[in-house]
Amino acid sequence: MTERRAFTCLIVTLIIAASAASAASAASAATAAPAATAAPAAARADAAGAPAITAAVSDPTRPATDTARDANRKPAETLIFAGVRPGDAVADYAAGSGYFTRLFTDVVGPQGHVYSVVPSELFVYPNIVKGIGEIQTWTAHHPNTTVIMASALQATRYPQKLDLFFVAQNYHDLHDNFMGPVDMSAFNAAVYAALKPGGTYLVLDHVAADGAPAEVTDTLHRIEPSTVRREVEAAGFRFEGESSVLANPADPHSAGVFDKSIRGHTDQFIYRFRKPDA
């Protein structure tokens, strides 16, 4: 562990421990997190939203289908690393059934806004259509959340500039034929344009083996982290750090992510990028 990782881990641990009285289970999970690599100033910025994040994770109104996934998804640690805080404007891209959308909505509060984004290319999957319905029903009572359904590129356009663009376990899909495939240069340029100066672009995905063929994004639903970093930095983003909270060195990277031998326990990376300040 580098000195940066140790410092970041310490900051996150102390903040979450301080809020344990109101959210003991969420805080306990966060204090046990593996380290994240980031600059010290960025680590302090991450911690600013921790009380709101722990409160969101421990919200008793969360669906049981969401809380059952917490052990594998580590939401408190993930969102602290993303740096989301009250008042932010956030895009949850390829939101699925709304797991992170619901958390973001709680965290940003009435002064913030969440765009729960569903690329129309995903409508071929019944579980996605079902998820859209669930999100729409839920957002009817949460006016700080909007569902956006549009093509992969059109779905990167919002009525306001964002503080955070978040894509979890779906960046790899953009490379697949059923998605177009998407022009990744155009996509990442659109994300860049959607963010405020200093805004955050967070990519969480399943790790592919080094040197894996390009079609691994479709066959195994994985992607090489180096591919993501190369594509995102080409759009002008600055790589700011990574989190190992979802890493699993025991994953052989040879099985598809839905394979029973590894499902829910894949080796995953979380990369944080920053749009430079104006």
Secondary structure, DSSP 8 states (H G I E B T S, - for coil): --HHHHHHHHHHHHHHHHTTTT-HHHHHHHHT---EEE-HHHHHHHHTTHHHHHHHHT-TTS-HHHHTTHHHH-HHHHHHHHT--TT-EEEEES-TTSHHHHHHHHHH-TTSEEEEEEEGGGGGSHHHHHHHHHHHHHHTT-TTEEEEEE-TTGGG--SS-EEEEEEES-GGGGGSGGG----HHHHHHHHHHHEEEEEEEEEEEEB--TT--TTHHHHTS-B-HHHHHHHHHHTT-EEEEEE-TT--TT--S-S-TTSTTTTT---EEEEEEE----
